[in-house]
């Protein structure tokens, strides 16, 4: 079972999603019902909702890139370590996801905004699972999983 702790110190998020934590909890509950690969394991992560300034600072500090981005993921384990943990542990902290409000498009239409938000946090979550998109083959695998996870949210 996947569990997400949502944190937001930016009140502007509530202009687009009234209660981001409730929104995420409903989505993650749907995901857990349909994606039962981790039924006997509790997987935890933190989702931090930020803006341009915060994410730019984090990107500079941890990735040495002095620019803003839509999402940052900080996995606690690489793919190999996580596979081993999944076989031996019952509770695993996956890592942290940070999402930039300013990079989520179409703020005029709340439905489109929520869809883009879902795509973004799912993308971050898959990075915590060890997916990446450096090579074309990896990009295709990650895109396939993103679509699968998104289909489970409703």
C-alpha positions in Angstrom: 0.0 0.0 0.0 1.3 3.4 -0.9 0.8 6.3 1.5 1.6 9.9 0.8 2.1 12.7 3.3 1.2 16.0 1.6 2.7 19.3 2.8 2.0 22.8 1.5 3.1 26.1 3.0 2.0 27.9 -0.2 -1.6 29.1 0.2 -1.9 29.6 -3.6 -2.3 25.9 -4.1 -5.8 26.0 -2.5 -6.9 28.3 -5.3 -6.7 25.3 -7.6 -7.2 22.4 -5.3 -9.2 23.3 -2.2 -7.6 20.7 0.0 -4.6 19.2 -1.7 -4.1 16.5 1.1 -7.7 15.2 0.7 -7.3 15.3 -3.1 -4.2 13.2 -3.0 -5.6 10.8 -0.4 -8.6 10.1 -2.6 -6.4 9.5 -5.6 -3.9 7.3 -3.7 -6.8 5.2 -2.3 -8.0 4.6 -5.8 -4.5 3.7 -6.9 -4.0 1.3 -4.0 -7.3 -0.5 -4.8 -6.4 -1.1 -8.4 -2.6 -1.5 -8.2 -2.3 -4.3 -5.6 1.4 -5.2 -6.2 2.3 -3.8 -2.8 -0.7 -5.1 -0.8 1.5 -6.5 2.0 4.0 -3.7 2.1 3.5 -0.1 3.3 5.3 2.4 1.1 5.6 6.0 2.3 6.6 9.2 0.7 6.3 12.9 1.2 4.8 15.3 -1.4 5.7 18.9 -0.9 3.8 21.5 -2.9 6.0 24.5 -3.7 6.6 27.3 -6.1 9.3 28.6 -8.4 11.6 30.0 -5.7 11.6 27.0 -3.5 12.1 24.4 -6.2 14.8 26.5 -7.9 16.7 26.6 -4.6 16.3 22.9 -4.1 17.3 22.2 -7.7 20.4 24.3 -7.3 21.4 22.9 -3.9 20.9 19.2 -4.7 21.2 18.9 -8.5 23.6 21.9 -9.1 21.0 23.3 -11.7 20.3 26.9 -11.2 16.8 26.8 -12.7 13.2 26.1 -11.9 11.5 22.8 -12.9 8.1 21.2 -12.5 9.0 18.3 -10.2 11.9 17.0 -8.2 12.1 13.5 -6.8 14.6 12.5 -4.1 14.5 8.7 -3.9 15.9 7.1 -0.7 17.0 4.0 -2.7 18.2 3.3 -6.2 16.2 0.7 -8.2 18.4 -2.2 -7.1 18.3 -1.4 -3.4 14.5 -0.9 -3.5 14.0 -4.3 -5.1 15.9 -5.9 -2.2 14.0 -3.9 0.4 10.7 -4.9 -1.2 11.6 -8.5 -0.6 12.7 -8.1 3.0 10.9 -5.1 4.6 7.2 -4.4 5.5 7.6 -0.6 5.7 9.7 1.4 3.3 10.1 5.2 3.0 10.5 5.8 -0.7 11.6 9.5 -0.6 10.3 12.9 -1.4 8.5 14.6 -4.3 8.4 18.4 -4.7 6.0 20.0 -7.2 6.1 23.5 -8.5 2.7 25.2 -8.8 4.0 27.6 -11.4 4.9 24.8 -13.8 1.5 23.2 -13.8 -0.3 24.5 -16.9 -3.9 25.6 -17.5 -4.8 27.2 -14.2 -7.9 28.6 -15.8 -9.6 25.2 -16.0 -9.5 23.3 -12.7 -10.2 20.0 -14.4 -7.2 20.4 -16.7 -5.1 21.7 -13.8 -5.9 18.6 -11.7 -5.1 16.3 -14.6 -1.7 18.0 -15.0 -1.1 17.9 -11.3 -1.9 14.1 -11.3 0.5 13.6 -14.1 3.2 15.5 -12.3 3.0 13.7 -8.9 2.7 10.3 -10.6 5.8 11.1 -12.6 7.6 12.0 -9.3 6.3 8.8 -7.6 7.7 6.7 -10.5 11.1 8.3 -10.0 10.9 7.1 -6.4 10.3 3.6 -7.7 13.5 3.9 -9.7 12.1 4.8 -13.1 13.9 7.3 -15.3 13.7 8.7 -18.8 17.4 9.1 -19.7 17.3 6.5 -22.5 14.5 6.2 -25.0 13.7 2.7 -23.8 13.5 4.0 -20.2 11.3 6.9 -21.3 8.8 4.5 -23.0 8.7 2.2 -19.9 8.1 5.2 -17.6 5.4 6.7 -19.9 3.7 3.3 -20.0 3.6 3.1 -16.2 2.5 6.8 -15.9 -0.5 6.0 -18.1 -1.3 2.9 -16.1 -1.1 4.7 -12.8 -3.2 7.6 -14.1 -5.9 5.2 -15.3 -6.1 3.9 -11.7 -6.8 7.3 -10.1 -10.5 7.7 -11.0 
